[in-house]
Amino acid sequence: MNRVVLILAAAVSGMLFVTAEAQAQEMSAEGYAAYMQTGVTTTALEEGRTRVDQTLDGYVMTDDPANPFHLMAQDCAGTNLVDADGTLVRGSGYCAARDTDGDMYWIWYWNSPSGSEWGLMGGTGKFEGIAGGGTSEAVAADPDGRFVVRWEGSWTM
């Protein structure tokens, strides 16, 4: 009897996996994200370098209002290493994004002079099981801490 239950459980589990895989939706988009620096701490390092820890609040925008990322709020924290001349050496951090329903996803990001990358680390609700990532580049920045990035990426949900 136990063997029959195990075989049935394995079969049902396999069907659930196939169903979940079949329902995975592949998406891609591009857009902008606008941020405001809400906190910053700088630490002087050797060789004139500076460590810049910052927190950011922002919004993600796409050209398609039906895109699930469109107008999601993001709260981010990260650290950048800056050379004595003010040039970015590298930086990284993470963001938590939430939509109006309260569903969330999390991303990591990595910045360097040669480009920036981001990746999805998971989510809740409609973003449960989300995976993917993409690239971004800064397109505008003000001395007061406001800036805009242009992003592109693809993901499965």
Backbone bond lengths (Angstrom), bond angles and torsions (degrees), N, CA, C in turn:
res aa  C-N    CA-C-N  psi(-1)  N-CA   C-N-CA  omega(-1)  CA-C   N-CA-C  phi
1 M - - - 1.447 - - 1.534 111.27 -
2 N 1.314 117.81 -44.43 1.455 120.85 -179.95 1.523 111.45 -61.97
3 R 1.329 115.80 -36.33 1.460 119.21 179.90 1.529 111.19 -64.95
4 V 1.338 117.98 -39.97 1.458 122.29 178.05 1.529 109.81 -63.25
5 V 1.332 117.57 -42.77 1.467 121.78 179.43 1.528 109.43 -62.36
6 L 1.332 117.59 -43.27 1.465 120.91 179.50 1.524 111.18 -63.46
7 I 1.330 117.30 -41.96 1.466 120.82 179.58 1.528 110.31 -65.03
8 L 1.342 117.43 -43.56 1.459 120.71 177.95 1.527 110.92 -64.06
9 A 1.330 117.02 -42.05 1.467 120.67 179.28 1.526 110.51 -62.61
10 A 1.323 116.80 -41.37 1.457 120.45 178.88 1.522 110.65 -64.98
11 A 1.329 116.93 -40.86 1.467 120.50 179.58 1.522 111.10 -64.61
12 V 1.335 116.69 -44.81 1.470 120.69 179.37 1.522 109.77 -63.88
13 S 1.334 117.62 -44.07 1.463 120.89 178.52 1.521 110.51 -59.25
14 G 1.316 116.70 -42.26 1.459 120.40 178.64 1.519 111.85 -62.92
15 M 1.337 117.12 -40.99 1.461 120.40 178.25 1.524 110.96 -65.64
16 L 1.330 117.67 -39.51 1.457 120.51 177.84 1.514 110.55 -63.01
17 F 1.336 117.20 -40.01 1.463 120.74 179.16 1.520 110.47 -64.32
18 V 1.329 116.96 -44.92 1.460 120.86 179.40 1.523 109.91 -63.26
19 T 1.330 117.79 -42.15 1.453 121.15 179.46 1.522 110.37 -63.35
20 A 1.320 117.38 -44.06 1.470 120.48 179.74 1.522 109.99 -62.90
21 E 1.328 117.08 -41.83 1.458 120.06 179.44 1.526 110.73 -65.12
22 A 1.321 117.11 -40.34 1.457 120.53 -178.48 1.518 110.72 -67.27
23 Q 1.345 117.33 -29.24 1.444 120.81 -178.53 1.523 112.57 -84.95
24 A 1.317 118.91 -12.16 1.459 121.02 -179.90 1.522 109.01 -59.28
25 Q 1.304 115.43 127.79 1.461 120.66 -177.81 1.517 108.95 -106.98
26 E 1.326 115.19 127.62 1.459 120.57 177.64 1.527 108.42 -90.88
27 M 1.345 115.71 131.30 1.457 120.91 -178.45 1.521 109.49 -134.70
28 S 1.303 115.71 156.71 1.465 120.75 171.95 1.521 107.28 -146.71
29 A 1.312 115.03 155.85 1.461 119.80 -179.51 1.510 108.94 -164.28
30 E 1.305 113.86 170.99 1.454 121.37 171.37 1.518 106.33 -145.18
31 G 1.302 115.08 160.69 1.454 118.35 -179.19 1.516 110.56 176.11
32 Y 1.307 114.93 -153.95 1.455 122.06 -179.09 1.519 109.15 -128.01
33 A 1.313 115.33 158.28 1.458 122.05 170.45 1.524 106.32 -134.72
34 A 1.319 116.07 128.47 1.466 121.78 -179.80 1.521 108.54 -110.23
35 Y 1.325 116.75 133.14 1.461 122.18 -174.96 1.522 111.28 -129.22
36 M 1.326 114.29 154.56 1.455 122.88 170.98 1.526 106.74 -126.35
37 Q 1.314 116.00 127.27 1.459 121.04 177.31 1.535 107.72 -69.55
38 T 1.328 117.47 122.73 1.463 121.38 -178.31 1.519 112.39 -105.06
39 G 1.304 116.93 -13.66 1.458 121.17 177.22 1.506 110.00 -159.54
40 V 1.324 116.68 144.54 1.462 120.49 178.63 1.522 108.78 -150.10
41 T 1.324 114.68 137.58 1.463 122.39 173.71 1.516 106.51 -132.03
42 T 1.324 116.86 129.28 1.460 120.69 177.99 1.524 109.23 -113.07
43 T 1.320 115.18 142.52 1.458 122.11 179.07 1.521 108.38 -130.93
44 A 1.331 116.45 123.13 1.466 121.02 178.12 1.524 109.16 -71.46
45 L 1.333 115.56 136.85 1.458 122.27 -179.77 1.524 109.66 -121.93
46 E 1.324 116.28 177.74 1.470 121.42 177.18 1.523 111.08 -61.12
47 E 1.305 116.15 157.23 1.461 124.46 176.09 1.521 113.38 60.43
48 G 1.341 117.58 25.40 1.451 121.61 177.42 1.515 114.81 77.55
49 R 1.306 117.66 3.24 1.460 120.64 179.11 1.523 110.19 -75.17
50 T 1.330 115.06 160.28 1.455 121.68 179.95 1.526 109.67 -133.30
51 R 1.310 114.74 137.46 1.470 121.69 171.68 1.520 106.30 -95.45
52 V 1.337 116.42 126.65 1.456 121.51 -179.60 1.526 108.38 -119.36
53 D 1.336 116.08 108.92 1.464 121.85 175.30 1.523 107.29 -95.94
54 Q 1.335 116.47 131.64 1.455 118.47 -177.16 1.520 112.09 -142.29
55 T 1.319 114.63 152.96 1.455 122.01 169.59 1.519 106.93 -116.92
56 L 1.333 115.67 147.77 1.461 122.21 -174.08 1.523 110.06 -137.91
57 D 1.308 116.85 145.41 1.461 123.27 169.45 1.517 106.81 -119.10
58 G 1.332 116.56 140.24 1.452 118.16 -178.68 1.505 113.83 -162.60
59 Y 1.324 114.31 -176.32 1.461 123.20 177.20 1.519 109.55 -133.80
60 V 1.332 115.25 143.66 1.456 123.27 175.21 1.526 107.46 -98.90
61 M 1.335 116.20 136.34 1.462 120.54 -179.58 1.523 110.26 -131.14
62 T 1.324 115.76 143.36 1.462 122.12 173.37 1.525 107.75 -126.81
63 D 1.329 116.41 168.89 1.466 120.53 175.39 1.523 111.66 -77.93
64 D 1.337 116.89 -11.77 1.453 122.27 -175.30 1.535 110.17 -112.00
65 P 1.321 118.77 106.41 1.462 120.84 -179.89 1.532 114.06 -60.30
66 A 1.334 117.97 -18.68 1.467 121.03 178.45 1.532 112.13 -82.82
67 N 1.330 117.90 -12.01 1.463 121.26 179.54 1.525 108.76 -65.72
68 P 1.333 118.59 133.36 1.466 120.05 -177.16 1.531 113.82 -64.26
69 F 1.327 119.09 -18.58 1.468 121.24 177.91 1.536 112.60 -83.00
70 H 1.326 117.34 -16.58 1.468 121.32 -172.73 1.528 111.63 -60.75
71 L 1.318 115.81 125.43 1.460 125.97 177.51 1.528 113.94 62.05
72 M 1.321 116.66 30.14 1.468 119.68 173.73 1.528 109.11 -80.18
73 A 1.315 116.30 137.03 1.463 121.86 176.33 1.521 108.57 -78.89
74 Q 1.329 116.43 144.34 1.465 121.39 177.57 1.522 109.93 -129.92
75 D 1.323 115.19 138.65 1.463 123.10 170.92 1.519 105.93 -117.39
76 C 1.339 116.87 124.28 1.455 120.96 -172.61 1.525 111.40 -127.35
77 A 1.322 114.90 154.54 1.462 122.24 173.19 1.518 107.46 -141.02
78 G 1.332 116.33 139.33 1.458 118.73 -179.25 1.513 112.13 -163.13
79 T 1.316 114.11 173.37 1.461 122.14 179.87 1.513 108.85 -134.17
80 N 1.335 115.56 134.09 1.462 122.10 175.84 1.515 109.61 -119.49
81 L 1.304 116.11 143.35 1.459 123.03 172.23 1.518 106.53 -104.59
82 V 1.348 116.54 124.57 1.455 122.35 -174.66 1.523 109.25 -120.83
83 D 1.341 116.93 135.18 1.466 122.57 176.90 1.528 111.27 -69.39
84 A 1.328 115.61 168.56 1.466 121.75 -179.69 1.527 112.01 -58.26
85 D 1.332 117.78 -29.18 1.466 120.64 179.96 1.529 113.21 -87.98
86 G 1.339 117.42 5.33 1.460 121.85 178.56 1.512 114.67 90.24
87 T 1.322 117.75 4.11 1.461 122.40 -179.80 1.530 110.79 -81.78
88 L 1.329 116.36 135.61 1.454 121.14 176.45 1.521 110.35 -65.40
89 V 1.330 116.76 129.29 1.457 122.06 172.91 1.527 108.31 -89.44
90 R 1.317 116.31 -52.76 1.465 123.07 174.41 1.518 108.43 -171.86
91 G 1.320 115.58 163.23 1.452 121.09 178.94 1.505 110.58 -159.16
92 S 1.315 115.84 161.25 1.456 120.16 177.15 1.516 109.53 -158.34
93 G 1.331 115.15 165.21 1.450 120.64 178.60 1.508 111.17 178.07
94 Y 1.315 115.31 -162.49 1.458 121.07 -179.28 1.519 109.28 -146.99
95 C 1.323 116.01 159.85 1.458 122.81 176.31 1.523 109.23 -135.56
96 A 1.318 115.12 144.18 1.463 122.22 170.77 1.518 106.18 -110.41
97 A 1.320 116.95 122.81 1.465 121.97 -178.93 1.526 109.02 -110.96
98 R 1.334 116.29 144.78 1.463 120.34 178.47 1.516 109.42 -139.33
99 D 1.333 114.68 144.93 1.460 119.04 177.59 1.531 109.18 -101.45
100 T 1.330 116.85 -178.36 1.465 120.97 -176.30 1.523 112.74 -68.36
101 D 1.347 117.53 -17.64 1.466 120.89 176.32 1.526 111.86 -85.03
102 G 1.336 117.35 -8.45 1.463 121.17 -177.38 1.513 113.51 90.83
103 D 1.350 118.06 1.95 1.461 120.57 176.23 1.527 108.40 -75.25
104 M 1.329 116.54 147.49 1.459 121.26 -173.32 1.518 112.33 -130.98
105 Y 1.336 115.25 157.97 1.462 122.00 163.58 1.516 107.17 -139.79
106 W 1.343 115.62 160.00 1.459 122.18 179.55 1.511 108.88 -122.78
107 I 1.330 115.95 141.32 1.460 120.78 175.62 1.520 110.09 -128.36
108 W 1.321 115.40 155.18 1.465 122.51 166.30 1.521 105.96 -106.06
109 Y 1.312 116.53 155.20 1.460 119.55 172.51 1.516 110.10 -138.99
110 W 1.316 114.83 154.40 1.462 122.93 -178.38 1.519 107.42 -139.28
111 N 1.340 116.96 126.46 1.465 122.24 -178.44 1.526 110.50 -117.11
112 S 1.321 116.23 143.12 1.455 122.10 173.23 1.528 107.56 -150.27
113 P 1.321 117.74 166.67 1.462 119.09 177.58 1.531 112.98 -60.04
114 S 1.329 117.54 -24.78 1.460 119.81 -178.35 1.525 113.70 -90.22
115 G 1.335 118.50 -3.61 1.459 120.40 178.65 1.514 112.39 149.86
116 S 1.309 114.89 172.24 1.460 121.65 -178.94 1.521 109.74 -129.12
117 E 1.321 115.29 144.19 1.459 121.92 178.48 1.517 109.14 -128.55
118 W 1.329 116.00 156.51 1.457 121.36 174.28 1.521 108.67 -143.91
119 G 1.334 115.54 156.45 1.453 120.81 179.29 1.510 111.04 -147.25
120 L 1.300 115.57 148.23 1.463 121.86 179.61 1.523 110.54 -83.29
121 M 1.338 115.97 137.60 1.467 121.21 -178.63 1.519 112.88 -111.50
122 G 1.318 119.16 3.66 1.454 121.40 179.51 1.512 110.92 130.79
123 G 1.325 115.84 178.17 1.445 119.73 -178.96 1.510 112.72 -167.35
124 T 1.333 115.04 -177.35 1.462 122.00 179.07 1.523 108.84 -124.72
125 G 1.332 116.26 164.10 1.463 121.00 177.10 1.508 111.47 55.86
126 K 1.323 117.59 -126.59 1.472 121.36 -177.36 1.526 112.36 -65.16
127 F 1.340 117.47 -14.67 1.468 121.62 179.89 1.528 112.68 -100.22
128 E 1.327 117.47 6.08 1.465 121.81 178.28 1.530 109.20 -57.42
129 G 1.326 117.05 128.18 1.458 121.93 178.17 1.525 114.57 80.45
130 I 1.312 118.35 7.00 1.462 121.02 -178.74 1.527 110.32 -63.12
131 A 1.322 116.37 142.12 1.471 122.18 179.15 1.516 108.60 -150.20
132 G 1.318 116.32 144.40 1.461 120.83 178.02 1.512 110.57 147.24
133 G 1.322 115.99 -162.40 1.454 120.72 179.90 1.511 111.30 170.29
134 G 1.334 114.76 -167.55 1.445 118.88 -178.44 1.513 111.88 -178.72
135 T 1.316 115.46 -152.92 1.463 122.11 -177.77 1.524 109.39 -128.84
136 S 1.319 115.06 164.56 1.463 120.30 175.63 1.519 109.24 -151.75
137 E 1.343 114.98 162.83 1.458 120.57 175.62 1.519 108.59 -147.53
138 A 1.318 115.62 142.72 1.458 120.78 177.01 1.523 109.24 -70.20
139 V 1.344 116.37 135.03 1.463 119.87 179.83 1.529 112.08 -120.70
140 A 1.335 118.41 -14.27 1.464 121.45 177.47 1.517 108.34 -158.56
141 A 1.328 116.33 145.93 1.466 121.41 177.92 1.522 109.29 -153.92
142 D 1.324 115.71 138.85 1.456 122.34 176.09 1.524 109.37 -113.46
143 P 1.325 117.90 151.62 1.468 121.04 179.11 1.532 113.12 -61.15
144 D 1.342 117.89 -21.97 1.464 120.21 -178.78 1.525 113.63 -79.52
145 G 1.340 118.36 1.16 1.464 121.37 176.52 1.511 115.05 102.95
146 R 1.318 118.74 -0.14 1.468 120.73 175.54 1.518 108.92 -86.37
147 F 1.343 116.09 140.70 1.463 119.17 175.01 1.511 111.09 -156.72
148 V 1.328 115.67 163.39 1.462 123.18 -178.29 1.517 108.25 -129.87
149 V 1.335 115.82 138.36 1.463 120.78 173.52 1.528 108.61 -119.86
150 R 1.297 115.00 148.97 1.470 123.03 171.60 1.519 105.62 -99.88
151 W 1.338 117.94 129.76 1.457 120.91 -176.99 1.530 109.88 -128.51
152 E 1.326 113.64 159.84 1.471 121.85 171.90 1.515 106.76 -148.01
153 G 1.332 114.78 152.71 1.449 117.77 178.73 1.512 113.15 -177.36
154 S 1.320 114.71 176.65 1.470 121.00 176.36 1.523 107.85 -142.59
155 W 1.318 115.61 156.02 1.457 121.06 -176.55 1.516 110.32 -160.40
156 T 1.306 114.92 163.76 1.460 121.73 172.18 1.519 108.00 -118.76
157 M 1.334 114.49 144.70 1.462 120.89 178.71 1.520 108.96 -131.14
